[in-house]
């Protein structure tokens, strides 16, 4: 998790920013829909492999890992 949910600024209009490592591009849509249905708020689903290096580094340093498969 990254963004306002992790950094204490989550509000009424916020979404859950989720970064996933190893998610196949073809699975993005189904995974996004399943997450939104499960958490009950809008989800911004990002593939770690698609992130610019500087943003990926920030995710690794400041994000919160919620599950390791």
Secondary structure, 3 states (H helix, E strand, C coil): CEHHHCCCCCCCCCCEEEEECCCCHHHHHHHHHHHHHHHCCCEEEEEHHHCCHHHHHHHHHHCCCCCCC
